[in-house]
């Protein structure tokens, strides 16, 4: 058998994932304009710095509330903030 005639077979290491049912925790908002979105950053500020800038550029009509902690514990939003928030992005980077 010549070198170019060799056939290699390999298996995908990801495997086959069983389908799951998902259920939303809240209804999807129709627009982000005028909404209050909390951006909570925990861990190292690596990818979150350009992500925050990009989100603010792409969605200028959103009322962004950024909370940062660069320690071990995630920064939680308060009960009052939860009542006024329309959405939350929890970014955890290590």
Beta strands, then each sheet from edge to edge (+ up, - down):
strand 1: 36-43
strand 2: 63-69
strand 3: 87-93
sheet 1: 2+ 1+ 3+
end
